[in-house]
Amino acid sequence: MILVTGCAGFIGQEVAQALLARGEAVVGLDNLNDYYDPALKRARLARLAGPRFTFVAADLADRAALAALFATHRPDRIVHLAAQAGVRYSFENPQAYVSSNIAGFVNLLECARAGAAPQAFVYASSSSVYGANTKQPYAVTDPVTRPVSLYAATKLADELIAEVYALQFGLRLTGLRYFTVYGPWGRPDMAPLKFARALFEDREIEVYGQGQMQRDFTYIDDIVDGTLRALDETTHFGAVPHRLYNLGNSHPEALLHFIDVLEAAAGRTARRRLLPMQPGDVRATAADIEATTRDLGWHPTTGIESGLARLVEWVKAYYRYD
């Protein structure tokens, strides 16, 4: 039995679906909060319905609910993707991040070590941990001491907490630093889906950093592949069984070029409003994936031309645009 937390989220639903497709039994946990439209979360969840999927509606902060889940389902592997997401919102509601990303993570680790230790425990970190680092591309061996948002700080705290649980309790933990994930069923608060919807609704696209930004946009199918490889590969651990990998496209795209490609895929022209950098933003992200390729055999295969074309087709169907 594999536990997938955040199973109604963008990445969580896709990972759970991939596990089900290969014959695994999955128990999914999600609190279906209203950070963004819960209807989208419920629609994702509906895609997982079947005899090998069990849904538990609960919050990571609810220790009793987590303990009951572990007692009932006894998961032997864990993919922890639930978190309070969003860089800018972390300045508005910091308590949500502390509760979900830190306290919730510790609750899950405590449940994992209370019973039979899981064979594998993969958790989502973020490229945001690199913060104000200027060296590009980012490597997992780079120092990460300069986060620029509370969201990033909570993800960095998770990595440090995981190191302690691996050292002191022997839990085998793998942290994945995801880089700007996009694709069908994506998060509506992130630029790819926000921009696509604005195109079809003839609204202005707000382009931060005056458009002078680069992101290592990574397609969801590549992220799912990397996540499952990290779950399945159990040999590349050191004396302390905690490891970190970047999952990024390793090909940063200029934001304005990204919009150009999106326009071509949608057959529409954007009305762009150039705005200053926002608190917590960084100018560029780029992933060094040498260690990921070496240990997991992973490399991304989807460029933005094909990735954005698939995103546009899904947007048109889901939101019923002509």
N, C-alpha and C positions, 0 to 999 in steps of 0.2 A: 504494500500500500504506500503510495506517494502522497504526501501532503503538499499542496500548492497554496500558499497564502497569496491574497490579492488575486484570486481566480477570476474575478469580474473586471479586473483591470486590463489595460491594453496588452502588456506582455504576459501577464498571468493567464489570461484566457487562451492566448495562442500557445503557450507552453503546455497548459493542461490539455488542450485539444491534440497537440502533437503526441503527448504521452498516451492519451486514450487511443489514438490512431495506431499506435504500435502495440496495443493490447494490455496496457497497464491499468490497474485500478487506482483511481485518484479520489482523494477527499479534498475538496476545495473550501477555503475559508475566505470570507470577505465581509466587511461591515456595510457595504453599499452606501457609503456616506455621500453627502451632496456637495462635495468640493466641485464636481462638475455633474452634469445631467445624469441622475441615477437611471433614467430610462435607457441610456446607452449601456450602462453596466448590466442592467437586466437583460437587454438584447444579447449582449455577449454571453451572459450566463446561460441563456436559453440554448445557445449553440452547443453546450456541453452536456445537455440532458441525455441520459442513457443509463443502462444497468450497471456500468462500471464507474459511474460518477456519483459522489455523494456531496451535497452542499451543506455547509454549516455557516449560518449567519451569526457572526460574532466579531468582537473587537479584540485586537491583540492586547489591549490594556486590561481586558477581563481575564484575570488569571484563572478563575474558577472555570470559565468556559473553555479555556485552552486545556486545562488539566482534564476536563471531561472528554474533550475531543481525543486526547492522547490515550486516555483509559479505554475509550470505546474502539478506536480505530487502529491504535498501535502502529503508526506509520514507521516504516523502516528507512525511508528516504524523505528528505525535505527540500523543497524549492521555495525559498522565502522571498516573495516579490511584493508583499504588502508594505506600503509606506505612505506617509503624507508627502505627496509630490509637489513640485513647483518651487522655483527659486524666489520669485517676487512675493508670493503669498506667505513665505516664511517670515517676512518682516511684519506682516499684518496679524498673524496668528501663531506666534512662536510655540505656544503651549501644545498645539496640535502636533507639531513636529517632535517635541520632547516626548509626548505621550506615545505616539505611534512608532517613531523611528528609533527611539532609545529605550524607553520603558517596555514597549511592545517587543522589541528584539530580545531584550534580556529575559522577558517572560517566556519567549519561545525557546531560548537557549536552556533555561531552567527546566522546562518540560522535556527537552531532548535529553538532558543528562540525568533526569530523575528516573527514567526507565532504562531499557536497553538502548545504548547509544546508537543513533541512526548510522547506517552504512555510509551515507553521504548527506551533506547539508550544504546546499548552495544558496547564497544570499545575494541580493542585488545591492551593489554599491553604485557609484556614479562617477562620471568624468568630472563632476563638479568638485571632487576632492582636490583636484590639482590647483584650483583657485587662481591665485595671482602668479603662478609659475610662468615664466616667459620662455623656458626651453621648450622647443617643439621638435619632434612629436613627444607627447607625454609617455614616459615609460613607468612601469610599476615599481621600478627601483628608485625613481626620483623622490626626493623629500617632498612631503605634503604637509607643510606647516603654515600655509597662508590661505585658508578658506576665506571666501568673500561673501558668503551668505550663511544664514543659520541652517538652511537645508544642507549645504555642503558640510558644515560642521557636524551635523547629526550623522551623516554618512561616514565621515571620517571617524567619529566616535564609535560607530558600529564596527569598523575595521579593527580599532584598538581593543574593543571589548571581545571581538572574535579571537584575537591573538591571545588574550588572557584565558579564554575558555579552552582553546586548543592546548595551551601550555599546561594549565592546571588540571584540566579534566579529560584531556585526550580526545575531545570532539574533533572530527575531521571536517574542516570548514573551508569552503571556497567562496571568495568574494569576487563578483564580476562588476567591473567598472563599465557601465553601459554609456555609449556615446550617442546622443541625440537620435533616439529611435523613432522611426516614422513608418507609415503604411496604413492599409485598410484597418478599420476598427480602432484607429489611433485616438490619442487624447485631444479633446477639443480645445484645451488651453495651450497647446503647443503650436508653434508657427506653421508646420506643414498643413495641418487640418484647418487652422484659423485662416490661413491665406487662401486655401482652396475654396472654403465656404464664402469668403469675401468676394472672390472672383465671380462665383455663380450668382451671388446676391448683389453684385455691382456696388460693393462697399469699398471704402478705402482700406488699403493694407498698411498697417502701421509697421514701419521698418526701422528698428532701433539701431543705434550706433551709426546713424546716417547711411546705413547699408554697408559700412566698411567692416564687416564681420565675416568670419569663416567658421563653418561647423563641419564636423565629421559625421554627416548624416548617415545613419546605418539602418538598412531595411529590416523590417521585423522578421522575415524568414531567416535572415542571417543570424539575428539575435537568438532566435529559438534554437537554431542549429548549435550555436556556441554554448547555450545554456544546457542543452541536453548532453553535449560532449563533456562539459564540466561535471555533470551529474554522474555520467557513466565512467569517466576516467578516474581511477582511484589509486594510481601508483605514484604519481609525481607529487609527493609530499616530502618535506624535510623533517628534521628532528622534531620541530614544532609543527603539527599537522594543520597549518593554516596557510593558504596560498591565495594570491590575487592575480587576476588577469584583466587586461583591457579587451572589451568587445567593441571595436569601432571599425568603420569602413576603411580606415588608413588612407583616406583620400579626401582631405578637406575641400569643401566647396565654398566659393564666395557666395554670400547670401544673395546678392543681386543676380548672380548666375542661376542659383537655385530657383529664384522667382521667374527668371526667363524660361527655364525648362518647364516649370509648372504652368506658365501661360501657354506654352506650346502644347502641352498635354491637354489642357482644358479648352484650347481654341478661343481664349479670351485674353484681353489686355487688362492688366492691373492698374488701378489708380493708387500710386504709391505716395505715402506720406512719410518723409524721412524725419526721424526723431532722434534725440540724444540717447546715449547709453543709459540703461536703467540700473538701479542699485542691484548688485549681485551678478551682473553680466560680466563676461570676459570677451575679449576681442576675437579669440580664435581657440579652437580645440582640434587636436590631431592625435590619433592613437598610434603608439608603437605596439604592434601586435606580434613581435618576434617570439616572445615567450608563449603566447597563446597558440601560435602556429606550431612551435616546437613541441609543446606538451600535449596539446589537444588536437593537433592536426586541423585546426580551424583557419579558414580564411574567407572573407566575404566574397560574394559572387554577384551582387546586385548593385548596379549603378543607379544614379538618380533618374536617368531617362526612363528606364523600365520601371523603377520603383514608383516614381511619381505618376506614371501612366496608370498603374494599378490602383494607386490611391485615388486618382480622379474618377476612375470607373466606379469604385466603391462609394465615393462621396455622392456621385450622381444617383446611384441606386438607393442608398440609405436615406438620403435627404430628399429624394424625389425631385431632383432638378431635371429640367428638360435638356 
